[in-house]
């Protein structure tokens, strides 16, 4: 067996001594420069630091990932680098497996500390973090992970969670400056490959623009004018596109923090005048963290039912229905308009999202797992902690929430009565009059002759009333299952306040 002699050890020690000691700021879902604690502490350190973002091919291949997510990330970083350039700094993007990137950086530098925010991501991201933890221990690197927004790692119940959330939201906004250290110059061997770079650079005009500046513009326009109708139009598929906060994508990728949004809205001069609407979005900021907190505790919700008792439920899983749903070709106008709108723009209001899930899981009797990643791919504001927990709420697999089965025709008549949203996204129905726009399949041959119409739009393959009846019996009936009941107690104890848990 060969052993390193003392001269080899000495040579290695001298080589290590020649390396510059640095810190690293590792960006994840926190793509901003202000109210950023890792950046603040890196800047205040006596060591120069490297800002990095890693496009991990393993993450890229995961079924929840899509090009539009990476495009938003890339353009967010471009926005950051425009600001950092005047301070002779930048965020370097590596396209390589995470452990390979850190091993390479260890050869170039002596890494003292990695600063980052905690990530409440999928199990895959958690597994990558665990590998980085092993790397840090092996290399004697200090990895400091700061709490992200109001999500607390390692809790066993929700005792004092609400109180701590409000304390966190009341902390001062961090004002970062970048004048102390200059950037580290070296060649990045894992720069973005040209083929991917072309795709990332081509940002669709129908998506919300990325970056910290746009996040603040949307937030300002909400409090200055748009927000006054927040409560009034929150369920309307067309009007909500203007009246809703529209900051979900910026929160999802960290262009702004929850704290920044909360304090801006709460302290705005228009708060008193539009208190109901402003409080409406403030409580949803708290819900935002509430759902991510669930996922932080149990990230298995990505691939298993929140309530394990629902894993035994059998579904029809008609492949044609599922495919029609994905393509926006179900014959149900509001459902198809919502899916097509989402595909084109990356955003949809909450009620329409809930309706899409309801139709897939209840009317089409499909397992939620057949649709979760499809919508994750389409949502520009995809946030795993919110997505999988909310998806299952609408699918009825939590065992603790009311089963909501949305009638797509009623939703259409209630929230798009004149069919404006429907006609915008389903040109096949452009000439259909209002009295048929919600149920075009009810038009007879005589009706179409009188209206001089040739309808090139599919008819629904199901009877929505009968399908809803069957779904309701199935969903509520399974709540009597012994495993569902036992799981309900566990879930309530883990994810709700103590006084609520005692009542259940």
Phi, psi and omega in degrees: 000132182275142179235143176291131178277176185295333180287325176297315180297317180297317180299318180294321180296317179296319179299317178296322182294332181284341181287142175285133177279127183224170169247164178231136168255115183258110179276141175230257177260052183213052190275073180208169179252335181257158186050049184231103186292318177302319178296318180301311183288330175292319180293325182279348178289162178275357181256149171292157184223155180248130176263126184227151167229138184245120170270096184276121181303331178294318177295319181300327182276350182293141187295347178273351187267145177216163182301321183298327176297313182293327177296316179296317178300311183300315181287334172295318180290323175302318179297318178297317183291332175298321180285321183286337184303322181289346176258010182059046178225165176197162170261119179273135179255126178250133173252089183190163177301142187303314182295327178293320179298312182292324176296321178295314181297329178293332178283332182272325186225165170263104187276123180271303185220139169256123176257131176202170170268152172295147179241123176265070186256197179290171179300325179299315178294325178294320178296321177295318178299322180293325176293321178294323177300317178296319178300315182297320178293319181292325183262002182059044178257136178272122178247111180258116178251120182267152179298133178264123179050230183256019184267127186250127181277139171086009181281153180252348176202181184259020178299124180067010182297314181298316180299315180294328179297313180293326175297315180299319182291341182267354180292151182300144174291132181282125178257103183273143171236160187224055186248353189275316187242147173265160184288160178267126183262120172197159183280130180272109182284349182243038178295162183300132179293148186303320182298318178287322181301322178298316179294320182291323183291333181275091185262120183301137183292339181276354176274152173296137182294146186271157171116162184297320180297315180291326176302315180289327177296315178295319180295317179295318181293331176294310184286332180283322186211310190296326188292344182298333181256016183305306182292325183293320188248012188301331182265356184274123184297329181270304185297328182294339180297336177258319189276339179287164182300322181058027179253004184300322180292326180286329175286321183299320182256007171077023173296332168222158177268162175301320181298317178300314180295316182299310183292323179299313183288314183297323185262006183287148182296339179271001183301311182298323183287327182237047189301317182298311181294317182293321176294328178299317180281331178296318180292330178287334173295324178289318177300322177309309180289326180301314182288322177294326178299321176302314183290326177301322182281322182221086182285358177294348180299346178296326187229359175226159181295142175306314176260111187301339180297338182275356177293339183272353182291136178261140180236157176292318178052052179294114186298327180290319177299316181297317180294319177299319179298315181296325183273353185070047185223042184273342186089359176259105192308310183291326177296312182292320178298320181295316181293319181292321177297316180298317179298321184281322190247340180083003182219147178206146180289166189299316184298320179290326175297314180298320180296319179301314180294318181300314181296315180299309189278324184262301182294321180266359177051054182245145174297135183303335183293341179281348183237344187299313182286331176299312179289326176302318179297324185276328181291116175293332180264029182301123177228111187309315183298328178274318188300306187287326178288318178291320180302316182287331173301314181287332179281346178079031183249018178267332180077357180239342182260153176299135177282117180253118178247105186280125173280112186295333178285316178297317178301320180296312181293324182285320192246350173220056190304325180265005176068024182295313179295317181300312182293328180297322187255350176234085182300338177300337184255012186303322184264001181285129181291162185303325184289350177239355189297330182274336180221068185297338179294346180278352177289131177271173177299324179294317178303315183290329177292314180298319181277355182057048183247144167239102189276115178255062182217137185292155173265148179296145182270358181232161169266110189295331180290312180293322179296321180293321178300312180297320180294320181295316179298317182294312184294312182286328180296323183287345179292346178277350180301140185296323180291320178299316180296317180294318179295324180302317179297318180296316183295315180299317181295323184279322192247002180236167179296155183301318183292327178288321180298322181294325180290337180267000000 
